Amino acid sequence: MNNEQQDTREQAKQAIYAAIAEQAAGLKTSKGQVGAAEALKHLAEAYAWVTYPNQTHG
């Protein structure tokens, strides 16, 4: 993997992590709405995929 790909992957990880933090903070105000928890789950899966692309996720 070249440096440009590593930089892009790191940027994606940082963006997803920020979205996870924002979504998690919003869970209190969503009062346990299924949609909010589902969105957090999808973000966590995306982070896992970007962090460990060679492993199966799901």
C-alpha positions as CSV (number, residue, x, y, z in Angstrom):
1,M,0.0,0.0,0.0
2,N,1.4,3.4,-0.9
3,N,1.5,6.5,1.2
4,E,-1.5,8.1,-0.5
5,Q,-3.6,5.0,0.2
6,Q,-2.5,5.0,3.8
7,D,-3.3,8.7,4.2
8,T,-6.8,8.2,2.6
9,R,-7.4,5.2,4.9
10,E,-6.3,7.3,8.0
11,Q,-8.6,10.2,6.9
12,A,-11.5,7.7,6.6
13,K,-10.8,6.2,10.0
14,Q,-10.7,9.7,11.6
15,A,-13.9,10.8,9.9
16,I,-15.8,7.6,10.9
17,Y,-14.5,7.8,14.5
18,A,-15.7,11.4,14.7
19,A,-19.1,10.4,13.4
20,I,-19.2,7.5,16.0
21,A,-18.4,10.0,18.8
22,E,-21.2,12.3,17.6
23,Q,-23.7,9.5,17.2
24,A,-22.9,8.1,20.6
25,A,-23.3,11.5,22.2
26,G,-26.7,11.8,20.5
27,L,-28.0,8.5,21.9
28,K,-29.0,10.1,25.2
29,T,-31.1,12.6,23.5
30,S,-32.6,10.0,21.1
31,K,-33.9,8.1,24.2
32,G,-32.9,4.7,22.8
33,Q,-34.5,5.0,19.4
34,V,-33.7,2.0,17.3
35,G,-32.6,4.1,14.4
36,A,-30.0,5.9,16.4
37,A,-28.5,2.7,17.7
38,E,-28.6,1.1,14.2
39,A,-26.7,4.1,12.8
40,L,-24.1,3.7,15.5
41,K,-23.8,0.0,14.7
42,H,-23.3,0.8,11.0
43,L,-20.6,3.3,11.8
44,A,-18.8,0.8,14.0
45,E,-18.8,-1.7,11.2
46,A,-17.5,0.8,8.8
47,Y,-14.7,1.7,11.2
48,A,-13.8,-2.0,11.6
49,W,-13.8,-2.5,7.8
50,V,-11.5,0.5,7.3
51,T,-9.2,-0.5,10.2
52,Y,-9.0,-4.2,9.3
53,P,-10.0,-4.6,5.6
54,N,-8.6,-8.1,5.3
55,Q,-11.0,-9.6,7.9
56,T,-14.6,-10.4,7.4
57,H,-17.1,-8.1,9.1
58,G,-20.8,-8.1,9.5
